[in-house]
Amino acid sequence: MKESGRKQGAASPCAACKLLRRRCGQDCVFAPYFPADEPQKFANVHKVFGASNVNKMLQELPVHQRGDAVSSIVYEANARVRDPVYGCVGAISSLQQQIDTLQTQLALAQAEVVHLRVRQTASFSHHGFGPASPSNSGSPSYRLMGAQAKPIFDMDMLVDQGCLGESMWSC
């Protein structure tokens, strides 16, 4: 068990006992998890859950599970301080919305790439680069360097009428 809440020899109260203004004994359930140098950690937990409730939760758990429980309690308390109504669920919901938005943007970008490839393929066949074309003979560099009226890569950008003047990522 770690003794981060106290100094060797003289007993220094942990953050919980300091906030609660009580003596921090050797058997203090808070001391290993709420060191004196991290007072805000316990302050948020105390504000959201209350010291008595946290004490009961920790007493009911085996010692080897308390560290993980305290991490979860601290995370939820900090989330509740930021968002008192939704807490962690609000953060998860926000992240899920960001994922949905990014997946939609990725699908639009992939569709645009497919559209541009189709246009490029159509442009190749339109400029005489199809399989039956007589100019298809010779080296690839000859075909690319030959004199042509239009460039080989005739890529017109697809512009959505609702997104004029904006980037494709903000559509």
Secondary structure, 3 states (H helix, E strand, C coil): CCCCCCCCCCCCCCHHHHHHCCCCCCCCCCCCCCCCCCHHHHHHHHHHCCHHHHHHHHHHCCHHHHHHHHHHHHHHHHHHHHCCCCCHHHHHHHHHHHHHHHHHHHHHHHHHHHHHHHHHHHHHHHCCCCCCCHHHCCCHHHHHHCCCCCCCCCCCCCCCHHHCCCCHHHC
